[in-house]
Amino acid sequence: MMPFSDEDLKPAVANIINNKVSPMLAQDGGAIELLDVINAKVFIQLQGACVGCGSSSSTLKFVVEKELKAAIHPDLVIVNVPHGMENNLDEFND
């Protein structure tokens, strides 16, 4: 069980994404956006060069997930939301 509320998690997640993950992705023309944190699920969207890149699943697992779980909590769930689904996060929140 996650010992933090979504309200506690969101600023911590945003800090890691903005200050650690985003600069790494930007080096290769990629970007990331934090969409929301709901029930300890972190909804992000890979953007820029990450869209359609064959390495995007590795980026998600070995960069985004690794950084967030190490810095915040190992039970965080990271969900990459496809473009066009930003307003339907409830579909990913089961």
Residue pairs with C-beta under 8 A, 6 or more apart in sequence:
1 75
2 9
2 40
2 73
2 75
2 76
3 73
4 12
4 40
4 72
4 73
6 37
6 38
6 39
6 40
9 37
9 40
9 42
9 72
9 76
10 34
10 36
10 37
12 71
12 72
13 34
13 37
13 42
13 68
13 72
13 76
14 34
16 67
16 68
16 71
16 72
17 32
17 34
17 44
17 64
17 68
20 67
20 71
21 32
21 63
21 64
21 67
21 68
22 31
22 32
24 63
25 31
25 32
25 46
25 48
25 50
25 59
25 63
26 48
28 49
29 48
29 49
30 46
30 47
30 48
30 49
30 50
30 53
30 59
31 46
31 47
31 48
31 50
32 44
32 45
32 46
32 47
32 50
32 64
33 44
33 45
33 47
34 42
34 43
34 44
35 43
35 44
35 45
35 81
35 86
35 89
36 43
36 89
37 43
38 89
38 93
39 93
40 73
40 75
40 76
40 77
41 76
41 77
41 78
41 79
41 92
41 93
42 68
42 76
42 77
42 78
42 79
43 79
43 81
43 89
43 92
44 64
44 78
44 79
44 80
44 81
45 80
45 81
45 82
45 83
45 86
46 56
46 59
46 60
46 80
50 56
50 59
51 83
53 59
56 80
60 78
60 80
64 78
65 76
65 78
68 76
68 78
69 75
69 76
79 92
81 89
81 92
85 91
85 92
